[in-house]
Each structure stands twice: as structure tokens, then as C-alpha cells.
């Protein structure tokens, strides 16, 4: 039986900014781009969330619904430095750490000797050390597997923790709404409701055959997760599967020629990122994302290893022909192959 901790900083970027500028502590703040330059919210504090502000929201909209919102520019280098300090605290307890982002990670403490081997006490110690040494708060979920630990970390946010012990798993998951399952978005949840499925207990009544019929390959995963079963190990090394760059333009790009000029700039940025990541030899496909002036978004992808303007212009033409409208955002990227595994192309994801 594993002992897994999912550690998740509370409003990480915003917390760092409030720590460094105490005058922001009692104000609604959002970290991200400027409203007048079509910036988006990277994260916001809990005061801002009370107004309905959330991550990925256009900053112009955030300012409209929260007129007193303080917008703080993103300082990714500072956040990376804080992330390194948090990671160092994690390593004092286990070497089995799977980073998910700068502010989030899984820790396998099954064989840890600290705190008498109690994952709950270890999580408490980690949270206290982060508070003392970094001046920010972190929430934690403790459970026998990654699926439940991630759900638990959100249970008592902010600055809290929640433990699901092995003997509590069945009772806990039975009452769990299906939209808490990773991968069940709005559309899938609506399809489940049409089938009379609202909780994991409802899912447990469905056969694996029926779940596969309605939800494809995800049906098998649903069959396990609704029972609280997740055998995924904590992976200490995560292999990059894609790499991309994107830009939201202050003014819409109204013509194909203007978009071609923008593609050329993006291509230079992408080539630099590929060089820094030393992954040119793993390129297996190209992707593009185009968001039009009315926020409709389309994607296109193809297989290939050449990274040049002509290749991305062909992809852009496919996307452009679908709507032929002014463009507010373009993103281009590559899909990376694992040298030791077969590759299957999938579409560009946000």
C-alpha cells in the first residue's frame, strides 16, 4: 500500500507577490498580462476569486468584474527560484518526487522514516517548513494513490490538508461527484448525467463494457477510478511530449499576410526553445493553434520533422480556411517522440 502526498501551493504566483509586497495582502490581485494588451490571468489570490476571477480568464474581463483588481506582471524567474526551494524541502523526506508544475508535485513517502512513517505528519511538517522558510502556504492531500491524493489536496484549501486512509477509500469515493474525476470535463459530465450517473457510486453500477461503449478507452479508466483504484507510480523523471510557443496580439491580425509575418517571429522563438531543450532529434510532428477575434479556436497537426516557415504556413492555411476571420492568437509547436516507444500524433492542447 503506497503513501502518496500531493503538495500544491496556494495561489503560488500571487502568494509570492503578496509576500514580497505586504501592501497587496488584503487586496484582490491577479498575476498576468496587462488588460489593454490582451493579457490573461496566470493566477489570482482568493480575494479575487470571490469576484469570479480565475486562471486563464482574459485580464480585461477580470478587471471588469473586479474593478479594484491589482494586476501584477508575471515574474517567472522569481517563481522558478522559489520552486527550487520548495523542491529542496521535499527532498528532505523522499527522493520519489514527481513535479507537475512549479508549485505542485506528488511525493511517495511509503518508505520514509520521518515522523514515524506517518504520511499525514510528514505533510504537516512540509507545510510548516514551507511557511517558515518561504513565507507562503501549501496545501496537501494524503492517500494510498495519486488520484485520491490530488483530490484530497483540494479538499481543505487554502493552507490545509486532508487524509484519505485505506479504510476510508470506499466510503469516500462512493460519495464523490463524477466531475471530481480527472478527465471528466463539462461535456463528459453532461453525458454521464444523461445516463443517470452523478456520483462514483453510480459509476460503480455500470459494467466495464457499458463504460467503454459510452466513453471509449476512458471507460476502463473510469471503471478503476470510481472504485478508488490507481496503480500509477510516482515518476521521478517526466519525459517532455511537446513544446510550443504562442502569442496573443494586442490588435487582431486581419490578413493572411499579417499572420505569415507573425508566424515567422513565432518560428524563431520555437527554434530557440527547441535548441535550449536539445530535442530536435525527437521531433515527430508539428502543431498549430489559431484563436479568432470572436474567441473561436481551431487546431491542426501533421507528421513531420522539418521545422520551417513553409510547414507552419501550410498548417495555418488549414486552420484559416475553417473560418477566415481576424486572428487574436497564434500558437505553434512540435510533438516529441520517445526514442524507445512508438509515436501517435495528437492535436495541440492548451
C-alpha positions as CSV (number, residue, x, y, z in Angstrom):
1,X,0.0,0.0,0.0
2,X,1.5,3.3,-1.1
3,X,1.6,6.5,0.9
4,X,1.2,9.4,-1.5
5,X,1.2,13.1,-0.8
6,X,0.0,15.6,-3.4
7,X,1.5,19.0,-2.4
8,X,0.0,22.1,-4.1
9,X,0.9,25.7,-3.3
10,X,-2.0,28.1,-2.7
11,X,-2.2,30.7,-5.5
12,X,1.6,30.3,-5.9
13,X,2.5,33.3,-8.1
14,X,0.1,35.6,-6.2
15,X,1.3,34.3,-2.8
16,X,4.9,35.1,-3.7
17,X,3.9,38.6,-4.8
18,X,2.0,39.2,-1.6
19,X,4.9,38.0,0.5
20,X,7.3,40.4,-1.3
21,X,4.8,43.3,-1.2
22,X,2.8,43.1,2.0
23,X,0.6,46.0,0.9
24,X,-1.1,43.6,-1.5
25,X,-2.1,41.1,1.2
26,X,-5.7,42.3,1.7
27,X,-6.4,43.3,-1.9
28,X,-7.7,41.3,-4.8
29,X,-4.7,40.7,-7.1
30,X,-4.1,38.8,-10.3
31,X,-0.8,37.9,-11.8
32,X,-0.6,38.0,-15.6
33,X,-0.6,40.3,-18.6
34,X,-1.9,43.8,-18.9
35,X,-5.7,44.2,-19.7
36,X,-5.0,46.6,-22.5
37,X,-2.7,44.2,-24.2
38,X,-5.0,41.2,-24.1
39,X,-3.2,39.6,-21.2
40,X,-4.7,36.7,-19.3
41,X,-4.8,35.8,-15.7
42,X,-2.0,33.4,-14.8
43,X,-3.2,33.1,-11.2
44,X,-5.1,35.2,-8.7
45,X,-5.5,35.3,-4.9
46,X,-8.6,34.1,-3.0
47,X,-9.9,37.7,-2.6
48,X,-10.0,38.0,-6.4
49,X,-11.7,34.6,-6.7
50,X,-14.6,35.8,-4.6
51,X,-15.4,38.1,-7.5
52,X,-15.3,35.3,-10.0
53,X,-11.8,35.9,-11.3
54,X,-9.9,32.7,-12.3
55,X,-6.9,31.5,-14.1
56,X,-6.9,31.7,-18.0
57,X,-9.5,34.5,-17.8
58,X,-8.8,37.5,-20.1
59,X,-7.4,40.2,-17.8
60,X,-9.8,42.7,-19.4
61,X,-12.7,40.6,-18.2
62,X,-11.1,40.2,-14.7
63,X,-10.8,43.9,-14.3
64,X,-14.5,44.4,-15.4
65,X,-15.9,42.0,-12.8
66,X,-13.4,43.2,-10.1
67,X,-12.8,46.9,-10.6
68,X,-10.4,47.1,-7.6
69,X,-8.2,44.3,-9.0
70,X,-4.5,44.9,-8.7
71,X,-2.7,43.5,-11.8
72,X,0.9,42.3,-11.1
73,X,3.1,41.3,-14.1
74,X,4.4,37.8,-14.2
75,X,8.0,37.2,-13.0
76,X,8.6,33.6,-13.9
77,X,12.3,33.6,-12.9
78,X,11.4,34.5,-9.4
79,X,8.8,31.8,-9.2
80,X,11.2,29.2,-10.5
81,X,13.7,30.2,-7.8
82,X,11.0,29.7,-5.1
83,X,10.1,26.4,-6.7
84,X,13.6,25.1,-6.3
85,X,13.5,26.0,-2.6
86,X,10.2,24.1,-2.2
87,X,11.6,21.1,-4.0
88,X,14.6,21.1,-1.7
89,X,12.3,20.8,1.3
90,X,10.5,17.8,-0.4
91,X,13.9,16.0,-0.9
92,X,14.5,16.0,2.9
93,X,11.7,13.5,3.2
94,X,11.8,11.4,0.0
95,X,13.6,11.1,-3.4
96,X,10.5,9.8,-5.1
97,X,9.1,13.2,-6.3
98,X,7.1,13.8,-9.4
99,X,6.9,17.5,-10.2
100,X,3.7,18.5,-12.1
101,X,4.5,22.2,-12.3
102,X,6.5,24.9,-10.4
103,X,4.1,24.7,-7.5
104,X,2.7,21.2,-7.5
105,X,4.2,17.7,-7.0
106,X,3.5,14.1,-5.9
107,X,5.6,12.6,-3.2
108,X,5.8,8.9,-2.5
109,X,6.7,8.6,1.3
110,X,5.8,4.9,1.6
111,X,9.2,4.0,3.0
112,X,10.0,7.4,4.6
113,X,11.2,7.1,8.2
114,X,10.4,10.7,9.3
115,X,7.5,11.3,11.7
116,X,7.3,7.6,12.4
117,X,6.5,6.9,8.8
118,X,3.2,8.8,9.0
119,X,2.4,10.5,5.7
120,X,-0.1,12.8,7.4
121,X,2.6,14.1,9.8
122,X,5.1,14.4,7.1
123,X,2.7,16.5,5.1
124,X,2.2,18.7,8.1
125,X,6.0,19.1,8.6
126,X,6.5,20.0,4.9
127,X,3.7,22.6,5.0
128,X,5.1,24.2,8.2
129,X,8.7,24.3,6.7
130,X,7.4,26.0,3.5
131,X,5.6,28.5,5.7
132,X,8.6,29.3,7.8
133,X,11.3,29.3,5.2
134,X,9.4,30.8,2.2
135,X,6.6,32.7,3.7
136,X,3.8,31.1,1.6
137,X,1.3,28.4,2.3
138,X,0.9,25.0,0.7
139,X,-2.0,22.5,0.9
140,X,-1.6,18.7,0.8
141,X,-3.6,15.6,0.1
142,X,-2.6,12.3,1.6
143,X,-3.9,9.0,0.2
144,X,-3.0,5.5,-1.0
145,X,-2.7,6.6,-4.6
146,X,-2.2,9.7,-6.9
147,X,-5.8,10.0,-8.0
148,X,-7.1,10.3,-4.4
149,X,-4.2,12.4,-3.2
150,X,-4.8,15.0,-5.8
151,X,-8.5,15.2,-4.9
152,X,-7.6,15.4,-1.2
153,X,-5.2,18.3,-1.6
154,X,-8.1,20.5,-2.8
155,X,-10.4,19.4,0.0
156,X,-9.3,21.9,2.6
157,X,-7.7,24.7,0.5
158,X,-6.2,27.1,1.2
159,X,-3.5,26.2,3.8
160,X,-4.9,22.9,4.8
161,X,-4.6,19.2,4.3
162,X,-6.8,16.1,4.1
163,X,-6.1,12.5,4.5
164,X,-7.9,9.6,3.0
165,X,-6.8,6.4,4.8
166,X,-7.0,3.0,3.1
167,X,-10.1,2.0,5.2
168,X,-11.9,5.3,4.1
169,X,-11.4,4.9,0.4
170,X,-14.6,3.1,-0.5
171,X,-16.8,5.4,1.6
172,X,-15.1,8.5,0.2
173,X,-15.2,7.6,-3.5
174,X,-18.8,6.4,-3.3
175,X,-20.0,10.0,-2.5
176,X,-17.6,11.7,-4.9
177,X,-19.2,13.6,-7.7
178,X,-18.1,12.4,-11.1
179,X,-16.8,15.8,-12.1
180,X,-14.0,15.4,-9.5
181,X,-12.5,12.6,-11.6
182,X,-9.5,13.9,-13.6
183,X,-10.5,13.9,-17.3
184,X,-14.3,14.3,-16.7
185,X,-15.0,17.7,-18.1
186,X,-18.2,19.6,-18.7
187,X,-19.2,17.6,-21.8
188,X,-18.4,14.2,-20.3
189,X,-20.2,15.0,-17.1
190,X,-23.3,16.0,-19.1
191,X,-23.2,12.7,-20.9
192,X,-23.0,10.9,-17.6
193,X,-26.0,12.8,-16.2
194,X,-28.0,11.8,-19.3
195,X,-27.2,8.2,-18.3
196,X,-28.2,8.9,-14.7
197,X,-24.7,8.9,-13.4
198,X,-23.9,11.7,-10.9
199,X,-21.5,10.1,-8.3
200,X,-18.8,7.4,-8.3
201,X,-21.4,5.1,-6.6
202,X,-23.5,5.5,-9.8
203,X,-20.4,4.7,-11.9
204,X,-19.7,1.6,-9.9
205,X,-23.1,0.2,-11.1
206,X,-22.0,0.3,-14.7
207,X,-20.2,-2.6,-16.4
208,X,-16.8,-2.0,-18.0
209,X,-18.4,-3.0,-21.3
210,X,-21.0,-0.2,-21.0
211,X,-18.5,2.3,-19.9
212,X,-16.3,1.5,-22.9
213,X,-19.3,1.8,-25.2
214,X,-20.2,5.3,-24.0
215,X,-16.7,6.7,-23.2
216,X,-14.3,4.7,-25.3
217,X,-10.9,3.8,-23.9
218,X,-11.6,6.2,-21.0
219,X,-14.3,3.8,-19.8
220,X,-11.7,1.3,-18.5
221,X,-10.0,4.1,-16.6
222,X,-13.4,5.3,-15.2
223,X,-14.1,1.7,-14.0
224,X,-10.9,1.8,-11.9
225,X,-11.1,5.4,-10.6
226,X,-14.7,5.3,-9.4
227,X,-13.5,2.4,-7.1
228,X,-10.6,4.5,-5.9
229,X,-8.1,2.3,-7.8
230,X,-5.0,3.9,-9.3
231,X,-1.8,2.0,-9.8
232,X,0.3,4.7,-11.4
233,X,3.7,5.1,-9.6
234,X,5.3,8.4,-8.8
235,X,7.6,9.1,-11.7
236,X,10.8,10.9,-10.8
237,X,11.6,11.7,-14.4
238,X,8.9,13.2,-16.7
239,X,9.6,13.0,-20.5
240,X,8.6,16.1,-22.4
241,X,6.0,15.1,-25.0
242,X,5.6,18.5,-26.7
243,X,7.0,22.0,-26.9
244,X,5.2,25.1,-28.1
245,X,5.1,28.9,-28.1
246,X,2.1,31.2,-28.6
247,X,1.3,34.9,-28.6
248,X,-1.9,36.9,-28.1
249,X,-1.8,40.1,-30.3
250,X,-2.7,43.5,-29.0
251,X,-4.5,44.1,-32.2
252,X,-6.2,41.4,-34.4
253,X,-4.3,40.2,-37.4
254,X,-6.8,40.9,-40.1
255,X,-4.9,39.4,-43.2
256,X,-3.2,36.2,-44.1
257,X,0.0,38.2,-44.8
258,X,0.0,39.7,-41.3
259,X,-0.4,36.2,-39.9
260,X,2.5,35.0,-42.0
261,X,4.7,37.7,-40.6
262,X,3.6,36.6,-37.1
263,X,4.4,33.0,-37.9
264,X,8.0,33.9,-38.8
265,X,8.5,35.6,-35.4
266,X,7.0,32.6,-33.6
267,X,9.1,30.2,-35.6
268,X,12.3,31.9,-34.4
269,X,11.1,31.6,-30.8
270,X,10.2,28.0,-31.2
271,X,13.6,27.2,-32.8
272,X,15.3,28.8,-29.8
273,X,13.2,26.7,-27.3
274,X,13.9,23.5,-29.3
275,X,17.7,24.3,-29.1
276,X,17.6,25.0,-25.4
277,X,15.7,21.8,-24.7
278,X,18.1,19.8,-27.1
279,X,15.1,17.9,-28.5
280,X,15.4,18.5,-32.3
281,X,16.2,14.8,-32.8
282,X,12.9,13.8,-31.2
283,X,10.6,15.9,-33.3
284,X,7.8,13.8,-34.9
285,X,5.1,16.2,-35.7
286,X,4.0,19.9,-36.0
287,X,1.0,21.6,-34.4
288,X,-0.7,25.0,-34.7
289,X,-3.5,26.7,-32.7
290,X,-5.4,29.7,-34.1
291,X,-7.8,31.7,-32.0
292,X,-10.0,34.1,-34.0
293,X,-11.3,37.5,-32.9
294,X,-14.5,36.0,-31.5
295,X,-12.5,33.5,-29.4
296,X,-13.4,30.5,-31.6
297,X,-10.3,28.3,-31.6
298,X,-9.1,25.7,-34.0
299,X,-6.1,23.4,-34.2
300,X,-4.3,21.5,-36.9
301,X,-1.4,19.0,-36.8
302,X,0.6,16.8,-39.1
303,X,3.5,14.4,-39.0
304,X,7.0,15.6,-40.0
305,X,10.4,16.5,-38.7
306,X,11.2,19.7,-40.7
307,X,10.6,22.9,-38.8
308,X,10.4,25.8,-41.3
309,X,8.0,28.6,-42.3
310,X,6.6,26.6,-45.2
311,X,5.5,23.8,-43.0
312,X,3.7,26.0,-40.5
313,X,2.2,28.2,-43.3
314,X,0.6,25.0,-44.6
315,X,-0.9,24.2,-41.2
316,X,-2.0,27.8,-40.8
317,X,-3.8,27.7,-44.2
318,X,-5.8,24.7,-43.0
319,X,-6.8,26.5,-39.8
320,X,-7.5,29.8,-41.6
321,X,-9.8,28.2,-44.2
322,X,-12.2,27.0,-41.5
323,X,-13.3,30.5,-40.5
324,X,-11.4,33.2,-42.4
325,X,-11.7,35.7,-39.7
326,X,-9.3,38.1,-37.9
327,X,-6.8,36.3,-35.6
328,X,-6.1,37.3,-32.0
329,X,-3.8,34.4,-31.0
330,X,-1.4,32.0,-32.8
331,X,0.5,29.2,-31.2
332,X,2.9,26.8,-32.9
333,X,4.6,23.7,-31.5
334,X,6.1,20.3,-32.0
335,X,5.2,16.8,-30.8
336,X,8.2,14.9,-29.5
337,X,8.8,11.2,-29.9
338,X,10.1,8.9,-27.3
339,X,13.2,7.2,-28.8
340,X,12.2,3.9,-27.3
341,X,8.4,3.9,-28.0
342,X,6.0,4.2,-30.9
343,X,4.6,7.6,-31.6
344,X,1.0,8.5,-32.1
345,X,0.2,12.1,-33.1
346,X,-2.4,14.0,-31.1
347,X,-3.7,17.6,-31.5
348,X,-2.3,20.7,-30.0
349,X,-3.5,21.2,-26.4
350,X,-3.8,24.4,-24.3
